[in-house]
Amino acid sequence: MSFYTLVYESTATPSVAATMSAEIESMLATARRRNPAVGIGGALLVTEGRFVQALEGKQSDVQATFDRISLDPRHSDIEILCAQSSTRRRFTEWSMAFVGDTAALRSRYADEPLASLVHKRSGDSLVDFMREIAMSDEDD
């Protein structure tokens, strides 16, 4: 079976940045409620006022979810970093994992900004990195 993975980055709007914690909880609750019904998994990284999100599942479902997310006024400057087919799923454990920009996580990556680490990767390497940091954050 073929799966589809899309990773995008966007900028939190100023109103979201002011209430980031509450907004993240709202986004995660919605994703965790909707995603299982359509077979989507993924991870959301929030770092430096930016969102990086991986979505994985059937291509039509991922695209429909991304199209809906793209209209959300809580972010702007949306850039697709990776969109590809794969023969394996990487986010089977989560309807939507959350990765916060914690001191422990930054320390694990030698205090390099997580957003710059995302941009150093592409394709499978980027998807694997999103899974790796989701697993790391779960362990902390």
Disulfide bonds with the S-S distance in Angstrom:
none
